[in-house]
Structure formats: structure tokens, C-alpha cells
């Protein structure tokens, strides 16, 4: 993917900083960082990045000074929208959560990855990078800030019944994870249904919803292929997420420790964006039973899913819905200033302007 160049550039830029942070960390008291990240303990964002880099490697990287008390959402018995509140209250030092999931508290966060805005992961990366300073101005008023970003695999549709294209979504109940995907589903004539990630499997199994939107690899990690049959491979977003820190805790850290952690989290960011790119096609291959292409997830051997590829016409329809429905509705929720910020920061990257 084109993101490879971006990831390599990011890695090069961080190499010196990360090494310096590790070398300059002085001896001092042991620090335990409490962190809650990821929607499930089985998805690769947790098993392949957070666990090895934060829980397992951090003590070694810090010469035994820093350890992470790391849990996924289910292990901490929390839902996504609660994560930012736990960080704000100081119950958690660092939380990992998709920005759209917590955009009810800070609507500008939804603008980072509006449904239909980022058809390619490299665009999602550029938008996220450009928007972090803007988002932090809002978040710091709540006592938190973004320290690093990451994506999930392409957010696509897992459906219980045959789907040939967007026209078939009319009247269907589709699980979404935020306001803008809900706006998109309304624009397509579907019925958006808000469900916590952990509740979707049973809803699909019972037929409470007809389709669910999640990452290609994420859905594989929690076995949605057991309760769905068709994978409609039209990315509507990347569920761009962030590691958010409690600002009071962060500012009280010794400056050397803070610099060290910042460098380490940037390495995590690099690994997560690369994984987002790699896991997107891998998730498709795993779900449709292509063992040769399934290197990260679990290959489906019993009843592999049917892959439905998006037509150019459907891609164009998503773009139109973004311009006429999704973007204007977000500005209504967020305020006129958000429309100005979008045109200043995001439009030059995406080529789509907001027109009041």
C-alpha cells in the first residue's frame, strides 16, 4: 500500500527520538501505567501491538522502571464511550478508543474519519496527523490529550444475507459505531443501529441486525464470520483511534519519563498504522477462506464468507452522500467553526470541501 512510504518516513523521523528517550531515562522510582485499550483481547491491534510493545517490552525498554497494567475493554468491563471518561477521571492513565466512539463528548473528533471521507488508509493517516493539534485544543479543556493515533482495518460490511451493492441496503438494519456512519446509512435508506462492539455478534446471530460495520480483520478476530455470510468490501472509514492520556498525570511525570513514554507511544503508532494496512487485505483473505493470504487472522475453513467487491458507482455514491449528507450533518452537530476547521485542515488533503 502507499502507506508504506508514510510509515517508513515516520519510523525514520522517530528513530533518533526513540533511541535518545531510552538512553536518557534516568534511574528513579518504578512507575506503573494503567491503560485500557482495544475493543477485544483477540484482535491483532491488541495481541500484535499493545501486548508485546506495552505490557511485555516496556519494562525491558525502560531498564525495569516502567510497567504497564494493560487491559482490553472487556477485561476492564467497560464499553468504548466510557474510555475517555475513565481517563478524564484519572481512573485510567491511558485509554485507547476510536475517535468516533467518543465524539459525543467532543464532536470535532468525528471529523477525523467521517464515513466516506477516507477511502484509502494513507488519506486517513494524513488527516489524523493534521487534526491531532486541533483535537487536542478541545480535549485539553477536558483534562486529556491525544498522544498517538492508530487505525483499524478498513471498515466494511458483514451481512447475514446476500448483498450485491448499496442498493440492497435499503430497509436493512445495520450496526454502526458512531454518528457519521449513521448518517451515511440513513442516506442509503438503511436503518442505522447503535450497538456496542461486544454486543454485535449476538445481534447478528439473532437477526436483530442484518449487517454490522467493522474492520475486515477486527470482524475476523471476534468471529463475525460465524454469524454472517457476505463481506461487502467497500471501506467507509478506518475507525481512526487514539491513545489518550490524563493530562494531570502526564504533566506530573518527570520530563525524562514523559519524553521516553512519548517516544515509545510513537513507535506503537507506527506499528499500528502498518498493521492497519496489512490487516485490511489479510482480514478479507481470512474471512473468505484464502489460506495463502491469511497470515494475521484466522482462516475460515467452515463456511467461508462470500466476498462482494464494490462497484465504481457505489464508491461514487458514498462520495456523494459524504458531500450532501454526512459532512453537513457533522457540522450541524459540531458547529460552524468545525466547518471552517474542516476546510482549512482536512479539505486540502481529501479534496472535498464543506459548502454551507
N, C-alpha and C positions, 0 to 999 in steps of 0.2 A: 504494500500500500504506500501511497505518497507520504503517509505519516512517518515512515521510516526515517526520512531526512530530518523531519522535525524532532523526532526522538533522539536521533544522533546528535543534532545540534544542541538540544537540551542537555544531553549527557555530557558533551564536551564543555559546555558552559558551567556545569555543576561539578565537574571532576575536581578542579582545584579547590573550590569552596568546601566540598565534602571532605577531602583529604585534610585540609587545614583544620576543619572543625574537629576531626577525630584526633589529630595530633595535639591540638591546643587545649583539649579538655583537661583541666587540672584535677588533681586528687581532691576529694571532698566527700560530703555525706551522700549516702545512697539515696536515689530518687526512684519512687515507684509511680509510673504514669498510668492512670486509669483511662482506658479507651474502650469505646463501644463502636464497632464498625461493621458494616455489611448486613444485608438482609437475611442471610442464611449462612450457617457454618460450612456448607458443602459447595458453595460457589467458588470459582477459581480466584476471584478477587480477594477472597479470604484465605483460601488454602495455599495459593501460589505466591501471594504477595504479603498480605498483612501478617499472617502467622510466621513465615520464615524471616521476614525483614524486621518486624517489630518485636514479636514475642521471642523468637529464637536467636536472632542475630544481635539485637540491641545490647544485651549485656556484654557480649564479646567486643562489639564495636566501641563501647564506652569504657572498656577495661574494668567491667564489673560494676560500674557506677549507676547505670540506668537500666531499669527493667520495666516491662510493660505488663500490666494486668489487663489483658486483652480479651474481649468477648464480642460475639456477634449479637445482633438484636435479639434473636430467640433465647440465646444463652443468658442475656441480661433481662429477659422478659419485658422488652419494650417494643413498640411499633415505631416506624420511621418518623412520623411527625413529632414524637416525644424526644428525639435525639437532641435537637437543638435546645430544647428546654432543659434537658439534663445538663448540657454543657453550660448554659446560662446560669443555672442554679449552683454550679460548682460540684454537683454530684459526680460528674464525669469531666476529666481534664480535656480529652479529645474525643470528638464524635465524627463518624463518617456517615454521610447521608446524601442521597440525590437532592439537588437543589430544588427541583420542582416539588419534592415531598414536603419541604418546609417553607414553601413560598407563601403559604397562608399567613405566616408571621412576617415575612419580608417579600412582598410581591415582585420586587425587581429581580429576585433570584430566578424566577420563572423565565425571564427574558434571555437567560444564558443558553437555554436549549428548548426554545419553543417548538411545538410539534410542527414539523415540516421545514424548520429553519436550517438545519444542518444535515443535508443528505449524505455528506461524507464525513468521516471521522476527523480528517485534517482540518475541516472547517470548524468542527466542534471544538477542537483544540485551540485554534486561533481565537475563537470567540470567548472561550473560557479564560484564556490568558489575558485578553484585553479587558474583560469585565471584572476580574478579581479586585482591582483597586476601587472600582465603582461600588461593587457589592460590599466591600469592607467598610466603606464610609457609612453605609446603612447598618451593617452588622455591629460595628463597634459601639453604636448607640445602645445596643442590647447587651454589651459586655462580652462579645465574641468576635472572632475574625477567622477568615479562611487562611490556612497555612499551606494548603496544596489542593490540587484538583485531580480528578480521575474520571474516566468514563466506564460504562458497562458496554457490553457488545451492542450492536445495532438493535434498537427496539423494534420488534416486528410482531406479527400476529400469530398466535397459536389458537387454532379453531377446532371445534368439535365436529364440524360438518364441512362438506366440500365448499371451497371458496375459489372462485376463478379470478376475482378482481374486486375493486372497490364498490362496484355496483351491487355486489352480493351482500354488502354490509348493511344495506337499508333495513331497518327494523330490528337488527340484531343487538343483543346486549353485550357490550364489550367492556371488559375491565380496563380502566386507565389508572394512572398513578399521579395525576395532577390536573390542574385547571386547563392548561392549553391542550393536552390530548383530549380532554372532554369537549372542548370547543371544536376540535377537528372532527370528532365523532359526530357531533351534532350537525356539522356542516355536511357530512356524508350521509345523513339520515339514519345513523345508528343511535343506540341508546347507551351513553356512557355510564358506567357503573364504577363507583369508587370502592375499592376493596384493598385492605392491607395485603402485602405480598404473601404473607403466610396463610391467608385465607383463600387464595385463588385456586389452589389445587382442588380443594373440596367443592368449591363453587363450580368449577369446570366439570368435575366428576358428577355432580348432581344435576347439572344443566341450568343452574341459576344464572350463569352467564354463558354466552355462546363462544366467545373468544376472549383471550387475555393478551395484553401487550406486555412484553418484557424482552430482555436481551436474548439473542439466539443461544448463547452459552448459559445464561442465567436460568432460562427455562429448562435447559438440559440438566443443569445441576440440581434442580428441585423436581425433576421427573415429570414435567408437564406433558411430555410425550406419552405418558401412560393414560392421560385423560383427554387427549386431543388427537386429531388425525391429520390436519393440514397446516403447513407452515407457509404463511404468506410473507414472502421475503421482500417487504417494502419498508426500509428504515424510515421511521418518522422522527426519531431522536436517538440520543445516546445515553439518556438518563444521567447526564453530566452531574457529577457528585463532588463533594469536597470534604476534606478533613478540617474540622472547625475546632478552634481552641478556645478555652475560657480565658478571657483577656487578663483578668486579675491574676490568675495562676501563672499565665505566660509572662506577664511583666514582673512578677516577683522572682522568677528564676534568675540564677546567676547568669550574666550576659554570655559567658562562655558556654554554659549549658544550653541556653536558648539558641545560640548560633549553631551548636552541634546538632540539636534536635531539628532545627530548620533545615540544615543540610541533609540530614537523614530523611526527612519527610519529602524533600525534593527528589531524592533517589527513589523513594516509594512512588512518587508521582510519575517519574519517568517509567518505572516498571509497570505501573497500572495503565498508562496510555498505550504502551506497547502491547500489553495483554489485551486491552480493549480491541485493538486492531486484529491481533492474532486470533482471539476467541470468537470473533464475528463469523468468519467462514468456518472455523472449527465447529462452532455450535450448529451451523447448518449441516455440515457433514455428519456430525454425531447423531443428530435427530433423524436424518434420512437414512441412516444405516451405512454410510460410506466409511468403512473401517480404515481405508487408506488415508483419508483426510482427517480422521478423528484422533488428535494427539493430546488434547487437553481435557475434553469432557468424556462422557460415557457413550459409547456407540450403542445405538438402539438395534438390537437383533430381533426382538419380537415386535412385530407390527411397526416397522419404521414409518415415519411420517411422510406424507406426500408434499413435495416442495412445489410451491406455486410462485413463479417469478413475476415481478411487477412489470407491467407494460409501460411504455413511454407515456401513453395517455394518462395512466393512473399517476405517474410521477408528476405530470403537468397539473393534474387535478389537485394534488396535495399542495403544490406551489401556489395555485390559485386560492385555495382555502386559507393558506397561511396569510396571503396578502389581504384578502377580503374579510376574513372572519377571525382567525387566530390572533394575528397581530393587533388589530383594532380592539378586540375584547381584552387582551392583556393590558393595553394602555388604559382602558376604562378602569380596570381593577387597580392599576398601579399609579395612575395619574399622568397628567400631561407632561410633566418633567421626564417621565420614563420614555415617552415618545421622542423627546429631544435627545435624551441619552442614547437611545437606540440608533437614531440617525447619525449621531456623532461617533459612536464607538463600534456598533455592530454592522450597520448598513455598508460601510466601506469594505467589510470582509465578505458579507453574504451577497451583496449586490441587490438586496431587496430593501427598499425604503418604506418607512411608515408615512402615510399621507392622511392627515386628519380629515 
